[in-house]
Amino acid sequence: MLFFRKKDKEAPSNEKKAAKSMPRTKKVQFLPTKLSELTAQLNSDIYALTALEPVNYYADKSSYFQCTFFYQEDYSEVYFVVEQFDNDFPRGSTPYYKGDYELMKKVVMKFGQRI
């Protein structure tokens, strides 16, 4: 009889717990680059997210980054995660980051939306 060892899942970070408890979400898509490079840029400066180029999800579904913002109604707390999708299947993601209202406002403004 074979016994399989369970994989130890990492405990969710404080940012992930807080993000999942937020009442609102907003999703935007970007042109993909290398996920490891994006993670390194975000670790040094979260405003590197504003350097990504927006993409029309309906025009290019083959590969894209999807940034999901989790936030309170009054934007007092904002968290985000960037996931890589290939043919609408998730292929990887960055860790969860704590952002702020200004970051979210700049990113959403690239898509012609005001908050």
TARA-V897192 format. One record per residue. N is the residue number from 1. RES is the residue in one letter. PHI is phi in whole degrees, -180 to 180 (* if undefined). D_FIRST is the distance of its C-alpha to the first C-alpha in Angstrom with 2 decimals. Layout:
[[N/RES/PHI/D_FIRST] [N/RES/PHI/D_FIRST]]
This chain:
[[1/M/*/0.00] [2/L/-94/3.77] [3/F/-114/6.55] [4/F/-103/9.81] [5/R/-83/12.99] [6/K/-72/15.75] [7/K/-75/18.82] [8/D/-79/21.75] [9/K/-81/24.49] [10/E/-70/27.95] [11/A/-69/30.12] [12/P/-63/32.86] [13/S/-72/36.15] [14/N/-62/39.23] [15/E/-64/40.81] [16/K/-67/37.99] [17/K/-61/38.10] [18/A/-66/41.86] [19/A/-63/41.85] [20/K/-67/39.58] [21/S/-89/41.95] [22/M/-73/45.01] [23/P/-79/46.65] [24/R/-125/47.72] [25/T/-136/46.33] [26/K/-143/48.05] [27/K/-118/46.47] [28/V/-135/48.25] [29/Q/-116/47.27] [30/F/-131/48.22] [31/L/-66/48.26] [32/P/-80/45.16] [33/T/-131/45.22] [34/K/-83/42.45] [35/L/-64/40.33] [36/S/-66/40.08] [37/E/-67/43.87] [38/L/-63/44.39] [39/T/-61/42.09] [40/A/-64/44.07] [41/Q/-65/47.33] [42/L/-69/46.32] [43/N/-66/45.21] [44/S/-86/48.72] [45/D/-157/50.67] [46/I/-69/49.50] [47/Y/-75/52.73] [48/A/-65/51.32] [49/L/-63/50.01] [50/T/-73/53.62] [51/A/-83/53.78] [52/L/-72/51.30] [53/E/-93/52.91] [54/P/-66/52.44] [55/V/-134/51.12] [56/N/-83/51.63] [57/Y/-55/48.21] [58/Y/-72/49.49] [59/A/-85/50.98] [60/D/-135/48.07] [61/K/-92/44.60] [62/S/-68/42.93] [63/S/-157/42.49] [64/Y/-163/43.74] [65/F/-98/43.24] [66/Q/-117/43.25] [67/C/-99/44.54] [68/T/-112/43.89] [69/F/-96/46.26] [70/F/-116/45.48] [71/Y/-154/48.66] [72/Q/-80/50.74] [73/E/-60/53.63] [74/D/-94/56.15] [75/Y/61/54.26] [76/S/-71/54.20] [77/E/-128/50.55] [78/V/-135/49.06] [79/Y/-127/45.60] [80/F/-150/44.30] [81/V/-142/41.37] [82/V/-114/41.58] [83/E/-116/38.87] [84/Q/-97/38.79] [85/F/-122/38.45] [86/D/-124/38.25] [87/N/52/38.99] [88/D/65/38.48] [89/F/-116/34.92] [90/P/-67/34.43] [91/R/-117/33.64] [92/G/164/34.14] [93/S/-153/36.35] [94/T/-84/38.41] [95/P/-67/38.01] [96/Y/-79/40.06] [97/Y/-122/43.64] [98/K/-90/46.41] [99/G/-109/49.45] [100/D/-147/52.83] [101/Y/-61/55.28] [102/E/-63/57.19] [103/L/-62/54.16] [104/M/-63/53.15] [105/K/-63/56.79] [106/K/-67/57.14] [107/V/-69/53.96] [108/V/-68/54.75] [109/M/-65/58.35] [110/K/-63/57.20] [111/F/-99/56.23] [112/G/78/59.63] [113/Q/-115/58.55] [114/R/-110/60.22] [115/I/-124/58.75]]
